């Protein structure tokens, strides 16, 4: 059983239906390594959640009632005894969730400044949320009436504004869309722990699955393709079951249309048992998917995707933890999709910016061993925990990332690495059997160091 409801064991879609969509992974995605995900919505105004831990390291029995994801605020305040509900009463009284949409002004939103920051930190693709589980769309989506940011709140097409700047900067542009959940179109109970079962079963059991919602979601994604020609469609949670077919308004037709309009576009794996170009893990969950083929790990700088005012530096990744995680992902063949959560005005909080700026300074040098890289053959160089070492390869080169103080010993096949070429002969290296002792220079204080060798 898949804990997020990505794969519903009660249904068995015909795998032959999706075989025609199989294709080689576009090279740009394999080379990109770093993307930025942006969670920004009406939930950015209350911006409140309990930072109890990262997904995959929290007891599932606690998750929904104490959800650390601030973008799930509407669901969390539905629990009468939850701290989020108590906070909502104290601060907002009996205000309806949609009041946050009307109060969301986004008056400090500067898409050019956002993109400039993302470019400096080495990102190659940008993916904003276009509709999250609250059903509010950040563009004038068909069928939403006035419940979108063009007619209420910011009163602008936030997706167009960002897409224009991303394209201007020469980056790839993607769209996040919550196809599996939309709390605005159902009166289903809140997601919670059901009868002692896996907590995330409720996501599958309490999501809209009917043909009407399937058509609604189809037309949204079709409109996103027509307006913005996204390079990535990043669906979340699932796809309505009644839309998983090859007929009109069906998912197969949607995939066909996307690839016809964007031949080198890619889709993730959160569409149920259908089709994907790459798999996804989230924080520490679904790490079993991080091997073989194309995959991407997504996580926030903190414990939440949406901005959470409760979080402080103790809950956020430090620059050294972020760089180590990023290098580990890349060294094993994955991409990192790192999330930022702007506040309601449209400012990326200072603590998040600080981490991105430090990442950017490090990437000015380290990026040459990351962008376009592939995992190094383990027979050439071996990763280790003590000292912390990870390897990547680019054409003709082996790169070692080292997180340790002073000289370190690396396990290397000396028949395949030219020891004399360490960093262009500027770095002293001592060879002893299959072990090299090297003391790489620092790139940024406290962050992984880097050394390069030519490969035979």
WOWOCOR-V960504 format. One record per backbone hydrogen bond with DSSP energy under -0.5 kcal/mol. CO is the residue of the C=O (numbers start at 1). NH is the residue of the N-H. E is the energy in kcal/mol with one decimal. If there is no record, write none. Layout:
# WOWOCOR-V960504
co:nh:e
CO:NH:E
CO:NH:E
This chain:
# WOWOCOR-V960504
co:nh:e
2:5:-1.6
6:8:-0.5
7:2:-0.8
7:9:-0.8
8:11:-1.7
14:17:-1.3
15:18:-1.2
15:19:-0.6
16:19:-0.9
16:20:-0.5
18:21:-1.5
19:22:-1.7
26:29:-1.0
26:30:-1.3
27:31:-2.1
28:32:-1.2
29:33:-0.8
31:372:-2.2
32:34:-2.0
33:336:-3.1
34:124:-3.2
34:125:-0.9
35:338:-2.5
36:127:-3.4
37:39:-0.5
37:340:-2.6
38:40:-0.8
38:129:-2.2
41:44:-2.1
42:45:-1.7
42:46:-0.6
43:47:-2.1
44:344:-0.9
47:309:-2.7
49:51:-0.6
50:52:-2.3
54:57:-2.3
55:284:-2.2
59:62:-2.1
59:63:-0.9
60:64:-0.5
62:66:-1.4
63:66:-0.6
64:67:-1.0
67:50:-0.8
68:70:-0.8
69:72:-1.7
70:73:-1.6
72:75:-0.8
72:76:-2.5
73:77:-2.4
75:78:-1.3
76:79:-1.5
78:80:-0.7
79:82:-1.7
82:86:-2.0
83:87:-2.6
84:88:-2.5
85:89:-2.3
86:90:-2.3
87:91:-2.3
88:92:-3.0
88:93:-0.7
89:93:-1.2
92:95:-1.7
96:99:-1.6
97:100:-2.1
98:102:-1.4
99:103:-1.7
100:104:-0.7
101:104:-0.8
103:105:-0.8
106:109:-1.3
110:113:-0.6
110:114:-2.0
111:115:-2.5
112:116:-2.3
113:117:-2.0
114:118:-2.2
115:119:-2.8
116:120:-2.1
117:121:-1.4
118:123:-2.2
119:122:-1.6
124:172:-2.3
125:36:-2.4
126:174:-3.1
127:38:-2.4
128:176:-2.6
130:138:-2.3
131:178:-1.9
132:135:-2.2
133:183:-3.2
136:132:-0.7
137:149:-2.0
138:158:-1.0
138:159:-1.3
139:141:-2.3
141:144:-1.7
144:147:-2.5
146:148:-2.0
147:137:-1.1
148:151:-0.5
148:152:-1.8
149:155:-0.9
149:156:-2.2
152:155:-1.8
156:158:-1.4
157:161:-2.0
158:162:-1.8
159:163:-2.9
160:164:-2.4
161:165:-1.1
162:166:-2.5
163:167:-2.5
164:168:-2.0
165:169:-1.7
166:171:-2.1
167:170:-1.5
172:126:-2.2
173:231:-4.1
173:232:-0.8
174:128:-0.9
175:234:-3.1
176:130:-2.5
176:131:-0.7
177:179:-1.3
177:236:-1.6
182:185:-1.7
183:186:-0.5
193:195:-0.6
194:197:-3.0
198:201:-1.9
199:202:-1.1
200:203:-0.7
200:204:-0.9
201:204:-0.5
201:205:-2.4
202:206:-2.1
204:207:-0.7
209:242:-1.9
210:214:-2.1
211:215:-2.3
212:216:-2.0
213:217:-2.8
214:218:-2.3
215:219:-2.5
216:220:-1.5
217:221:-2.4
218:222:-2.7
219:223:-1.8
220:224:-2.2
221:225:-2.2
222:226:-2.3
223:227:-2.6
224:228:-2.4
224:229:-0.5
225:229:-1.7
231:266:-2.3
232:175:-2.5
232:234:-0.6
233:235:-0.9
233:268:-1.4
234:177:-2.0
236:180:-1.8
236:238:-2.2
240:243:-2.3
241:244:-1.6
243:245:-1.7
243:251:-2.7
245:252:-1.8
245:253:-0.5
247:250:-1.9
250:254:-1.8
251:255:-2.6
252:256:-2.5
253:257:-2.4
254:258:-2.4
255:259:-2.5
256:260:-1.9
257:261:-2.1
258:262:-3.1
262:265:-2.4
266:233:-2.2
267:277:-2.6
267:278:-1.1
269:271:-0.6
272:271:-0.6
272:274:-2.4
279:296:-1.9
281:298:-2.1
282:285:-2.9
285:282:-2.2
286:289:-1.6
287:290:-1.7
289:291:-1.4
294:279:-2.3
295:335:-1.7
296:281:-2.2
296:298:-0.5
297:337:-3.1
298:283:-2.5
299:339:-2.9
301:317:-3.4
304:302:-0.6
307:309:-0.5
308:311:-1.2
312:315:-2.0
312:316:-0.8
318:322:-2.6
319:323:-2.6
320:324:-2.2
321:325:-2.4
322:326:-3.0
323:327:-2.8
324:328:-2.4
325:329:-2.4
326:330:-2.5
327:331:-3.0
328:332:-1.0
329:332:-0.7
329:334:-2.5
330:333:-1.9
335:297:-2.6
335:337:-0.5
336:35:-2.8
336:338:-0.8
337:299:-1.7
338:37:-1.9
339:301:-1.1
340:39:-1.9
340:342:-0.5
342:307:-0.6
343:346:-1.3
344:106:-0.8
345:108:-2.5
345:109:-0.6
346:110:-0.6
347:343:-2.7
347:349:-0.7
349:352:-0.6
349:353:-2.6
350:354:-2.6
351:355:-1.3
352:356:-2.0
353:357:-2.8
354:358:-2.0
355:359:-2.3
356:360:-2.5
357:361:-2.2
358:362:-2.0
359:363:-2.6
360:364:-1.3
362:365:-1.3
362:366:-2.7
363:367:-2.0
365:368:-1.0
366:369:-2.0
367:370:-1.3
367:371:-2.3
370:373:-2.2
374:393:-2.6
377:380:-2.3
377:381:-1.5
380:413:-2.6
384:389:-2.5
387:389:-0.7
388:403:-2.7
389:384:-1.6
390:401:-3.3
391:376:-0.6
392:399:-2.7
393:374:-2.3
394:397:-2.6
396:455:-2.2
397:394:-1.5
398:453:-2.5
399:392:-1.8
399:401:-0.5
400:402:-0.5
400:451:-1.9
401:390:-1.9
402:404:-0.6
402:449:-3.6
403:388:-0.9
408:438:-2.5
410:412:-0.7
410:436:-2.8
411:382:-1.8
412:414:-0.9
413:416:-1.9
413:417:-0.8
416:456:-1.9
417:419:-1.2
418:421:-2.0
418:454:-0.6
419:422:-1.3
421:424:-1.8
422:426:-0.6
422:427:-1.2
423:426:-1.1
426:428:-0.5
428:439:-0.6
429:431:-0.5
430:437:-2.9
432:435:-1.6
434:412:-2.3
435:432:-3.0
436:410:-3.1
436:438:-0.5
437:430:-2.2
438:408:-2.9
441:450:-0.7
444:447:-2.2
449:402:-2.4
451:400:-2.7
452:423:-2.7
453:398:-2.6
454:418:-2.6
